[in-house]
Amino acid sequence: MRETVHRRWELTLDAIAHYPRPGANVPGRLAFSPDSRLLTYLFSERADLIRDLWAMDVATGAKRILVPARTGETTEENVSPEEALRRERQRQRETGVTQYSWAKAADRLLVPSNGQLSVTSSRGEPLRSVAPSAEPAIDARLTPDGQRVVFVRRSELWIADVEGGPARQLTFDASDTISNGLAEYIAQEEMDRPSGFWVSLDGSLVAYIQVDGGDIPVYPIVHQGGDAWRVEHHRYPFAGGGNVRVRLGVVSADGGSTRWLDLGSDTDIYLARVDWCPDGRLAVQVQSRDQRRLELWRYDSDGCARTLCHAEESDSWINLHDDLRFLNDGTFVWSSERTGFRHLYLYEADGRLIRQLSDGDWPVDAVVDVDEARRRVYFLAGRESRLERHVYGVTLDGGELTRLSIEPGFHAAVLSPDGRWYAHSSESRTRPPSVALRSSEEDRVRVVNGPADPGEAAPGLRPPELVDVEARDGAQLSGAIYRPDPSHDRHRTIVAVYGGPHLQTVNDTWSMTVDLRAQFLASRGFLVFKLDNRGSARRGAAFERVIHRRMGTIEVQDQVDGVRWLAARGLAEPGHVGVYGWSYGGYLAIMCLLTAPDVFAVGVAGAPVVDWDGYDTHYTERYMDAPSANSEGYRAGSALTHVGGLAGQLLVVHGMIDENVHFRHTARLVSALQAAGRSADLLVFPNERHMPRSEVGRRHLETRVAEYFETHL
């Protein structure tokens, strides 16, 4: 076992570059064994990024390492190219044991590592290899009985017996443009669908998606930061262009021909979600290309007949979710934003509404689980405060909601299969994350991982002050202030922005307190300010969808109003306001400098989108519609349109092998600035993707950011 290293923590550039954050070493990927006897999780007792698989006995509270991290486990250096891209999609930094899964109805654990598959059980016997091969296995999972494992290799579906023997191929028609069982790029990156196949509840069938990317141009990414160079090819679906063509098939786990399901006459669609129902039927969610209609279909076991169970429509877009739960009697739980706020509904098997389960001017964040025996739904929401998230329960028969989490802050839960226990995660700005095992029937608690003492974990860090800001039209916005060290007499302000949809940056979480860049800049005399402009998450449809067809406009307006709110209170001075952000935040940082130069004087933009015609279909068209249907919106929302307005200092940071926001965005910006007689400073990471992964690279980044604001603001 690795030695635990204790060192005094200080707020330095090295500390900013280091992960995990102070107090944030907490169990992850919580799950219960099928018999509910064990709670399993990934955790590092050494407080580093190398994780072991742990198990806690629910009855006794005893904890032990079930699978230790081993030499040769997944690391940033040895990971296969396929797994590296999946880690990038999942924003995963941890190494060691990074994945595991239980069989649904058997005492068997699957532990993939660096493309190889191994199994063990709750007893923790040494890992036993399954179907070893020089070719990596991707997205593997056990059949419910734990006897077989299904995975993707060389873009084909395979299956192997856990007890031994060679793997058997289930599909045979992959090519340079066709893959079987793999989630396409936008499914992983934008649709929150990481998988491309689904094993039936009895393990006899595998539904899978066939993806044909032949209509998508190949986009090359050149690795040229090392002694040797190579070209990485991606089929990237640019807004307004071609998408992958998808088919959904079902094949026997014993092999044989595929039965292709009828997905309708429109082939330019998104296959959003696939689920097996308790009765053996297949449920499929199909989203239209314009994302204004989402249909839920059910297919008979032979795939021949299909029935429309439910449909959602919107005049802007439909947000996908993972709240669908099918019950043994055929009814199902579903969530919808039809009232303007996401709430839960119970439906008959044929799609007839039985009752609404939650209601109010607040949105449900996500369903945790359904305890069918007790007829109870558990979910997460911020009913009492948009800055908090709590665990609630409501019966399937309707009635009042019950709040299970008490302390202020952000909470989450994982329910045991028998419904008797739930793993409860909790944190706030003043309380580092912790995990406890709680009884759902009585007042019993077992500590899995207690919160670190904030004074010891991160001495000297003060939680940011949360404030309400009124925009010029009366809209109420949430803000956070990191006040500068009072020893500095100069008063300079920096706005830290993300501003895009599907994310909330101002809330009562520990991550607010351990935002070490904000804290470091505050220690250097800067006031750092965050504001969730309209378009951001957890405020309901009207608040989010005001950006429809006009991204880059209302968000800047709200950020300007935030600065003016600060100035009215003596917290910001004209000419001394900077802004920084990454990804969508990088885009907004640039738009703030270009379209509000009287407010923002200095900016740092990381991995920015500079023109939405260069980003992907599912994300861009969701908010902006297709370029042909909204040419003025694309023009107004493009940084390239406004480059002549650059009056301040701009530093653009970008990884040259970013396969999400291509380096081409930065190249186009530089070209446009030169044509307009303007210039920006550049910080390029030749060997990094969307964000720097190496600690050396992160330290260099933080040094340059701090120096840039010190020099120019």
C-alpha positions, 0 to 999 in steps of 0.5 A, spaced: 500 500 500 502 506 498 504 511 503 500 517 505 504 523 505 502 529 510 504 536 508 502 543 510 497 546 505 498 553 502 495 557 497 500 557 492 500 556 484 502 549 485 496 548 490 492 550 484 495 545 479 494 539 484 488 535 484 484 533 488 482 539 491 483 540 499 477 537 502 474 534 496 477 527 496 471 523 497 468 516 495 466 516 488 461 511 483 457 509 489 453 503 488 450 497 492 451 490 491 445 486 488 443 483 495 444 490 498 449 487 503 455 492 501 456 499 499 462 499 494 465 506 492 472 508 489 476 512 494 484 514 495 486 513 502 492 517 500 488 523 498 491 522 491 488 521 484 490 513 484 483 510 486 482 503 489 475 499 490 472 499 497 467 496 500 463 497 506 459 492 510 452 495 511 450 491 517 457 492 521 460 498 518 466 495 516 470 497 510 476 494 506 479 495 500 476 490 495 480 491 489 487 495 490 490 499 484 495 495 481 501 497 477 499 497 470 492 500 471 490 506 467 494 512 467 494 518 463 501 515 460 498 508 458 491 509 456 489 506 449 487 512 444 480 509 445 479 510 452 483 516 452 477 519 448 472 516 453 476 519 459 475 526 455 468 525 454 467 524 462 472 529 464 475 524 468 482 525 471 482 519 476 487 513 475 488 506 478 481 503 479 477 508 474 471 503 473 467 497 476 460 495 475 456 489 479 452 484 475 444 486 476 442 479 479 449 476 481 455 476 486 460 478 481 464 485 479 467 487 473 473 491 473 475 494 466 482 496 466 486 499 460 482 495 455 482 489 459 477 485 463 477 482 470 472 479 475 471 478 482 466 478 487 464 481 494 469 476 497 474 480 494 478 474 491 484 476 486 482 479 479 481 473 474 482 475 467 476 475 462 477 474 454 484 477 454 486 480 447 491 486 445 485 489 442 482 493 447 475 492 450 470 498 450 464 499 454 464 492 457 458 490 462 456 484 465 449 480 463 444 480 469 446 473 471 454 475 471 455 469 467 457 473 461 460 480 459 458 484 453 463 489 450 465 493 443 472 491 440 474 494 433 467 497 432 464 490 433 460 487 439 463 481 442 461 477 448 465 472 452 463 467 458 466 469 465 468 462 466 473 462 460 474 461 453 475 465 447 470 471 446 465 471 440 463 476 435 456 478 435 456 483 429 460 483 423 459 489 418 463 495 421 467 499 416 471 505 416 464 509 417 460 504 420 460 502 428 456 497 432 455 498 439 459 504 440 455 511 442 457 516 437 461 523 439 455 527 440 451 522 444 457 522 449 459 529 449 452 532 448 446 527 449 449 524 456 448 517 453 455 514 453 453 507 451 451 504 445 448 497 447 443 495 452 443 488 455 436 485 456 434 484 463 434 476 462 441 477 459 438 473 452 438 479 448 443 485 446 440 491 443 445 496 440 446 502 435 449 502 429 452 508 427 454 510 420 458 516 419 459 516 412 455 523 411 460 527 416 467 530 413 473 527 416 476 532 421 484 531 422 487 533 428 495 533 428 499 531 434 506 536 433 508 537 440 513 531 440 519 528 436 514 524 432 508 527 429 501 523 427 494 525 425 488 523 429 482 523 424 475 525 427 468 525 424 465 531 427 458 533 425 458 541 424 452 545 425 448 545 419 451 539 416 450 532 416 449 527 422 450 520 423 445 515 420 443 511 426 439 504 426 437 500 432 438 493 432 437 487 437 441 480 436 441 474 441 446 473 446 448 467 443 449 470 436 445 470 429 442 475 425 440 482 427 433 484 427 432 492 425 427 496 429 422 501 425 425 508 427 420 511 423 420 514 416 425 520 418 432 518 418 435 525 420 434 523 428 437 522 434 437 516 438 436 519 445 435 513 450 434 506 450 431 502 456 429 494 457 422 494 460 421 489 466 416 485 461 421 484 456 419 490 451 424 495 449 423 502 450 426 507 445 426 515 446 427 518 439 428 526 438 427 530 432 433 533 428 430 540 431 430 537 438 423 540 438 419 533 439 421 527 443 417 521 442 417 515 447 416 508 443 415 501 446 417 495 441 415 488 442 420 483 444 421 481 437 421 488 435 416 488 429 410 492 433 411 499 436 407 503 440 407 510 441 407 511 449 408 519 450 411 525 446 413 532 448 413 538 444 417 545 445 417 551 441 424 552 443 428 545 445 427 539 449 432 537 454 433 530 455 433 527 461 434 520 465 428 520 469 424 514 466 423 509 470 419 503 468 415 499 474 413 491 474 406 493 473 407 496 466 406 504 469 412 508 468 415 515 471 417 520 467 419 528 468 417 533 463 418 541 463 411 542 460 409 547 466 415 551 465 419 547 471 421 540 470 416 535 474 415 528 475 409 524 472 406 517 473 403 514 466 399 508 465 403 503 460 399 505 454 401 513 455 395 515 459 397 520 465 395 517 472 397 523 476 403 529 477 407 527 482 411 534 484 409 541 482 411 548 484 416 554 481 422 550 482 425 544 477 426 537 479 434 536 478 434 528 477 430 522 479 434 518 484 430 511 484 424 508 485 422 503 491 417 499 488 415 495 494 414 501 498 411 505 492 416 511 493 420 515 488 426 519 490 429 525 487 433 531 487 431 538 487 432 545 490 425 546 492 427 551 498 433 555 494 435 555 487 442 555 491 441 548 494 439 541 492 436 536 497 433 529 497 426 528 497 421 523 497 414 522 494 409 516 494 406 514 487 399 515 490 401 522 490 401 527 496 406 531 500 413 531 499 418 529 504 425 532 504 430 527 507 436 531 507 436 537 513 443 541 512 444 546 508 448 545 501 448 540 496 446 533 497 445 526 493 443 519 494 444 512 491 438 507 493 440 500 495 436 495 491 432 493 497 430 500 498 432 499 506 438 504 505 441 510 501 448 512 500 447 520 502 453 525 499 453 532 502 457 538 502 456 546 502 461 552 502 463 551 509 462 543 509 467 539 505 464 533 502 462 527 506 458 520 505 454 517 510 449 510 509 442 512 512 436 507 513 430 509 509 426 506 515 429 508 521 434 513 524 440 509 523 447 512 520 453 509 518 459 514 516 462 512 510 467 518 509 466 524 514 468 531 512 475 534 513 475 539 517 475 545 513 480 549 517 485 543 516 484 541 509 484 548 506 487 553 512 485 561 510 480 559 505 474 564 506 467 561 503 465 566 498 459 571 499 452 569 495 448 575 493 442 577 489 443 581 483 437 585 479 438 585 472 436 592 468 429 589 466 428 586 474 431 579 473 433 576 479 440 573 478 445 569 483 452 572 484 458 570 488 463 575 491 471 573 493 473 579 497 480 581 496 485 580 501 485 587 505 492 588 505 492 590 498 490 597 497 488 597 489 481 595 487 481 591 481 475 586 479 475 580 475 469 576 473 469 569 472 464 566 467 461 560 464 454 563 463 452 557 458 446 552 459 446 546 463 450 549 468 450 553 475 456 556 477 453 559 483 451 555 489 452 552 496 457 547 494 464 546 497 467 547 490 465 554 490 470 555 496 476 551 493 475 554 487 483 556 488 484 560 482 479 565 484 481 564 491 489 565 489 487 572 485 483 574 491 489 573 495 493 577 490 488 583 491 483 582 486 475 582 487 473 575 484 465 575 482 461 570 479 454 571 476 449 566 473 446 569 467 440 567 464 441 561 460 444 557 466 441 551 469 436 550 475 432 556 474 426 553 469 425 553 462 423 561 461 430 563 465 434 558 461 431 559 454 431 566 453 438 565 449 434 561 444 437 563 437 441 569 440 447 566 444 452 571 446 447 577 447 443 576 453 449 573 457 453 579 456 448 584 458 447 580 464 454 580 466 455 587 464 449 588 469 453 584 474 459 589 474 454 595 474 451 592 481 458 591 484 460 598 481 454 601 485 457 598 491 464 601 490 466 594 489 468 595 482 472 601 478 471 603 471 477 601 467 479 596 472 475 590 470 477 583 467 474 577 465 476 570 464 472 563 462 473 556 459 469 553 453 463 557 453 466 561 458 472 562 454 467 564 448 463 569 453 470 572 456 471 574 448 464 577 447 464 581 453 471 584 451 468 585 444 461 587 445 462 591 452 469 594 451 467 600 456 466 595 461 471 589 460 478 591 460 482 585 460 480 578 458 483 570 459 479 566 454 480 558 454 478 553 449 473 558 446 468 557 441 468 563 436 463 562 431 457 557 432 458 554 425 464 551 427 461 547 433 457 540 433 450 539 431 446 537 437 449 542 442 449 548 437 442 547 433 439 546 440 440 553 442 441 556 435 437 552 430 440 551 424 445 556 421 440 556 415 434 558 419 437 563 423 443 566 419 442 573 423 443 569 430 449 566 428 452 572 425 450 576 432 453 571 436 459 570 432 466 573 436 468 574 428 463 579 427 465 583 433 473 583 432 473 590 431 471 592 437 477 589 441 480 595 445 483 591 451 488 586 452 486 579 451 489 572 452 487 566 448 489 559 451 488 553 447 490 546 447 492 544 439 489 537 440 482 539 442 477 535 439 471 538 442 472 545 441 477 545 435 484 549 435 481 552 429 477 556 433 483 560 435 486 560 429 480 563 426 480 568 431 487 570 430 486 571 423 480 575 423 483 580 429 489 581 424 485 583 418 481 588 423 488 591 425 487 588 432 491 583 436 491 578 442 496 574 446 496 566 445 498 561 450 498 554 446 498 547 449 501 543 443 499 536 447 493 538 451 486 537 449 480 541 451 483 542 458 490 541 461 491 534 464 498 535 466 500 538 473 506 541 469 501 544 464 496 546 469 501 550 473 504 554 467 497 556 465 495 558 472 502 562 472 500 566 466 493 567 468 495 571 474 501 574 471 496 577 465 491 580 470 497 583 474 500 586 468 494 589 465 489 590 470 
